[in-house]
Amino acid sequence: MSAREQARESVDEPRPGRHVSGAPDEAGTDRPGPGGSVASVGRWVGSAVKEVALVLVMAMVLSFVVKTWLLQAFFIPSGSMENTLLVGDRVVVSKLTPTPVDLKRGDVVVFEDPGGWLGASVPTAPRTGLGKVVHDGLVFVGLLPSESEDHLIKRVIGLPGDHVVCCDAQRRLTINGAPITEPYIHPGDVPSSITFDITVPQGRVWVMGDHRSDSEDSRFHDPSGKGTEGSVPIDRVTGRAVAVVWPFPRFGWLSDHPTTFSGVPSAGSGP
């Protein structure tokens, strides 16, 4: 065979791993071997795990920030606010109240026990092991609602300096001399079966449950009848309940019923 024929034959049979044009063949030896493929997959998995971990950490940090300064979820354990709130409801509380947003009459607020309101708590079966760690962690970052073990929820009736009286001739509460009609009270209840005549001390609020016959509120914790013991220090207020978020069929915003209190004069200006 001549040298020219040998050269033509070598062109007709390209080297493994090369096209005739000289470009790499996708099916050729330039592809990474089995070891290279495993290494590539390992690097991809490692990168994905790092990204997921970063997202989870950022989500937990964001949840913690939101819970600490903006919003917190609470579980409703009793019927003292029926029918506004039912047992088992989960509510979201805005921590922008009472600071920087001021409290208003009619606000539904969550507050820490001022002392002795809750009495002895009913013991519950303690969580243990991994379940406790996971539950406490999710509550800590705000992804689960607090079980409200040392908190209460009531409606603000009197602000600092308000003169709150039960009741007038029509069995209505009066605030600074102005009677109020309360549409949120549990059906069949009266505004109060306990009479009182108090002035709310500065830095405190007078609170009552909407289910007046089933709520041990400011009225029950004021033996002196002066409003001092029964009122709640504002610095104990965690925030204002703004919405029911669970169960889903009960989702809705909570009203402060501004029309109920629109005719109430400011403290010190009533008759």
C-alpha positions as semicolon CSV with decimal commas, in nm:
position;residue;x (nm);y (nm);z (nm)
1;M;0,000;0,000;0,000
2;S;0,132;0,337;-0,105
3;A;0,200;0,614;0,146
4;R;-0,094;0,820;0,002
5;E;-0,339;0,529;0,051
6;Q;-0,215;0,478;0,405
7;A;-0,273;0,848;0,480
8;R;-0,626;0,837;0,335
9;E;-0,708;0,527;0,538
10;S;-0,590;0,696;0,858
11;V;-0,826;0,989;0,791
12;D;-1,122;0,759;0,725
13;E;-1,069;0,595;1,066
14;P;-1,040;0,876;1,321
15;R;-0,879;0,821;1,658
16;P;-1,111;0,718;1,939
17;G;-1,256;1,019;2,117
18;R;-1,228;1,254;1,817
19;H;-1,462;1,354;1,535
20;V;-1,315;1,389;1,193
21;S;-1,315;1,763;1,253
22;G;-1,091;1,719;1,555
23;A;-1,366;1,819;1,808
24;P;-1,412;1,602;2,121
25;D;-1,659;1,318;2,085
26;E;-1,933;1,332;2,354
27;A;-1,922;0,954;2,376
28;G;-1,544;0,942;2,374
29;T;-1,268;0,926;2,626
30;D;-1,277;1,301;2,707
31;R;-1,581;1,246;2,939
32;P;-1,501;1,207;3,308
33;G;-1,468;0,852;3,419
34;P;-1,676;0,687;3,687
35;G;-1,462;0,837;3,962
36;G;-1,506;1,188;3,823
37;S;-1,885;1,146;3,800
38;V;-1,909;1,040;4,164
39;A;-1,697;1,336;4,269
40;S;-1,918;1,575;4,073
41;V;-2,234;1,435;4,231
42;G;-2,073;1,461;4,573
43;R;-1,984;1,825;4,516
44;W;-2,340;1,899;4,398
45;V;-2,495;1,727;4,701
46;G;-2,262;1,911;4,936
47;S;-2,348;2,245;4,778
48;A;-2,723;2,172;4,796
49;V;-2,699;2,075;5,163
50;K;-2,514;2,397;5,242
51;E;-2,776;2,605;5,061
52;V;-3,064;2,432;5,242
53;A;-2,890;2,476;5,578
54;L;-2,832;2,845;5,504
55;V;-3,199;2,896;5,412
56;L;-3,313;2,719;5,730
57;V;-3,081;2,927;5,949
58;M;-3,197;3,249;5,783
59;A;-3,563;3,146;5,827
60;M;-3,507;3,071;6,196
61;V;-3,327;3,401;6,253
62;L;-3,605;3,590;6,074
63;S;-3,871;3,405;6,276
64;F;-3,689;3,489;6,599
65;V;-3,665;3,856;6,505
66;V;-4,035;3,867;6,413
67;K;-4,137;3,693;6,738
68;T;-3,917;3,915;6,953
69;W;-4,009;4,254;6,810
70;L;-4,310;4,225;6,579
71;L;-4,553;3,932;6,610
72;Q;-4,614;3,632;6,833
73;A;-4,871;3,354;6,824
74;F;-5,070;3,249;7,131
75;F;-5,307;2,962;7,209
76;I;-5,644;3,037;7,377
77;P;-5,693;2,791;7,667
78;S;-6,017;2,917;7,825
79;G;-6,360;3,059;7,745
80;S;-6,318;3,397;7,918
81;M;-6,324;3,582;7,584
82;E;-6,612;3,393;7,420
83;N;-6,758;3,440;7,169
84;T;-6,488;3,670;7,039
85;L;-6,230;3,397;7,099
86;L;-6,299;3,027;7,148
87;V;-6,103;2,761;7,330
88;G;-5,836;2,628;7,094
89;D;-5,810;2,942;6,881
90;R;-5,464;3,062;6,781
91;V;-5,421;3,437;6,771
92;V;-5,144;3,659;6,639
93;V;-5,033;3,939;6,869
94;S;-4,870;4,261;6,748
95;K;-4,580;4,366;6,969
96;L;-4,593;4,719;6,829
97;T;-4,852;4,782;7,104
98;P;-4,817;4,927;7,366
99;T;-4,491;5,067;7,228
100;P;-4,464;5,248;6,990
101;V;-4,839;5,221;6,920
102;D;-5,048;5,332;7,218
103;L;-5,318;5,115;7,371
104;K;-5,680;5,206;7,302
105;R;-6,004;5,126;7,479
106;G;-6,144;4,812;7,319
107;D;-5,807;4,658;7,231
108;V;-5,782;4,284;7,297
109;V;-5,447;4,241;7,471
110;V;-5,224;3,960;7,590
111;F;-5,040;4,030;7,914
112;E;-4,825;3,852;8,167
113;D;-4,991;3,748;8,491
114;P;-4,964;4,056;8,717
115;G;-4,949;3,821;9,015
116;G;-5,188;3,554;9,134
117;W;-5,444;3,583;8,854
118;L;-5,380;3,235;8,719
119;G;-5,343;3,059;9,052
120;A;-5,200;2,709;9,054
121;S;-5,161;2,576;8,703
122;V;-5,304;2,239;8,610
123;P;-5,012;1,998;8,563
124;T;-4,973;1,855;8,216
125;A;-4,771;1,561;8,093
126;P;-4,420;1,694;8,027
127;R;-4,259;1,655;7,688
128;T;-3,938;1,456;7,686
129;G;-3,655;1,370;7,455
130;L;-3,647;1,481;7,094
131;G;-4,013;1,589;7,100
132;K;-3,940;1,843;7,373
133;V;-3,632;1,976;7,193
134;V;-3,819;2,019;6,864
135;H;-4,130;2,172;7,027
136;D;-3,933;2,416;7,242
137;G;-3,717;2,516;6,947
138;L;-4,017;2,588;6,724
139;V;-4,186;2,789;7,000
140;F;-3,862;2,979;7,061
141;V;-3,833;3,094;6,700
142;G;-4,206;3,161;6,673
143;L;-4,307;2,878;6,440
144;L;-4,540;2,730;6,705
145;P;-4,770;2,931;6,933
146;S;-4,692;2,973;7,300
147;E;-4,918;2,767;7,522
148;S;-4,989;3,086;7,720
149;E;-4,893;2,926;8,052
150;D;-4,821;3,260;8,219
151;H;-5,023;3,495;7,996
152;L;-5,386;3,608;7,989
153;I;-5,599;3,773;7,724
154;K;-5,870;4,034;7,795
155;R;-6,020;4,350;7,649
156;V;-5,902;4,695;7,759
157;I;-6,194;4,888;7,910
158;G;-6,020;5,167;8,100
159;L;-5,701;5,360;8,022
160;P;-5,484;5,542;8,277
161;G;-5,691;5,805;8,459
162;D;-6,027;5,672;8,336
163;H;-6,317;5,662;8,583
164;V;-6,492;5,329;8,521
165;V;-6,821;5,250;8,696
166;C;-7,065;4,961;8,699
167;C;-7,334;5,032;8,639
168;D;-7,588;5,299;8,543
169;A;-7,967;5,263;8,566
170;Q;-7,969;5,073;8,234
171;R;-7,701;4,833;8,367
172;R;-7,435;4,974;8,136
173;L;-7,073;5,046;8,219
174;T;-6,979;5,413;8,218
175;I;-6,636;5,553;8,140
176;N;-6,569;5,911;8,245
177;G;-6,944;5,952;8,281
178;A;-7,032;5,822;7,932
179;P;-7,232;5,497;7,909
180;I;-7,115;5,238;7,658
181;T;-7,306;4,963;7,477
182;E;-7,091;4,653;7,435
183;P;-7,188;4,432;7,137
184;Y;-6,900;4,191;7,199
185;I;-7,031;4,063;7,535
186;H;-7,126;3,694;7,542
187;P;-7,499;3,647;7,466
188;G;-7,702;3,640;7,786
189;D;-7,436;3,812;7,997
190;V;-7,474;4,150;8,166
191;P;-7,189;4,403;8,158
192;S;-7,099;4,304;8,513
193;S;-7,264;4,125;8,803
194;I;-7,009;4,291;9,030
195;T;-7,049;4,660;9,102
196;F;-6,740;4,879;9,112
197;D;-6,640;5,243;9,097
198;I;-6,270;5,286;9,024
199;T;-6,020;5,524;8,872
200;V;-5,747;5,352;8,672
201;P;-5,402;5,441;8,814
202;Q;-5,138;5,591;8,586
203;G;-4,933;5,337;8,395
204;R;-5,207;5,074;8,420
205;V;-5,519;4,954;8,235
206;W;-5,853;4,805;8,347
207;V;-5,932;4,484;8,158
208;M;-6,238;4,260;8,134
209;G;-6,321;3,940;7,947
210;D;-6,599;3,940;7,687
211;H;-6,758;3,638;7,860
212;R;-6,830;3,843;8,171
213;S;-6,987;3,557;8,369
214;D;-6,683;3,334;8,305
215;S;-6,394;3,579;8,333
216;E;-6,188;3,646;8,644
217;D;-6,055;3,981;8,533
218;S;-5,979;4,320;8,688
219;R;-6,307;4,308;8,882
220;F;-6,210;3,992;9,068
221;H;-5,861;4,107;9,164
222;D;-5,939;4,445;9,317
223;P;-6,037;4,385;9,680
224;S;-5,977;4,747;9,781
225;G;-6,223;4,871;9,519
226;K;-5,980;5,145;9,416
227;G;-5,856;4,996;9,089
228;T;-5,502;4,958;9,218
229;E;-5,479;4,580;9,252
230;G;-5,717;4,489;8,971
231;S;-5,559;4,701;8,702
232;V;-5,274;4,564;8,489
233;P;-4,939;4,744;8,458
234;I;-4,885;4,850;8,098
235;D;-4,531;4,716;8,110
236;R;-4,684;4,368;8,155
237;V;-4,873;4,395;7,825
238;T;-4,712;4,172;7,561
239;G;-4,913;4,313;7,271
240;R;-5,247;4,355;7,097
241;A;-5,422;4,052;6,949
242;V;-5,492;4,139;6,586
243;A;-5,628;3,821;6,426
244;V;-5,745;3,465;6,473
245;V;-5,527;3,252;6,244
246;W;-5,633;2,899;6,340
247;P;-5,849;2,700;6,294
248;F;-5,868;2,824;5,939
249;P;-6,250;2,851;5,920
250;R;-6,231;3,105;6,204
251;F;-5,961;3,318;6,044
252;G;-6,041;3,686;6,082
253;W;-5,931;4,022;6,220
254;L;-6,017;4,120;6,576
255;S;-6,204;4,448;6,617
256;D;-6,141;4,705;6,888
257;H;-6,502;4,825;6,838
258;P;-6,417;5,194;6,800
259;T;-6,783;5,302;6,782
260;T;-6,842;5,159;7,130
261;F;-6,588;5,397;7,279
262;S;-6,618;5,691;7,039
263;G;-6,838;5,887;7,280
264;V;-6,608;5,844;7,579
265;P;-6,438;6,169;7,682
266;S;-6,072;6,171;7,774
267;A;-5,977;6,104;8,134
268;G;-6,051;6,392;8,368
269;S;-6,299;6,562;8,134
270;G;-6,608;6,357;8,220
271;P;-6,886;6,476;8,449
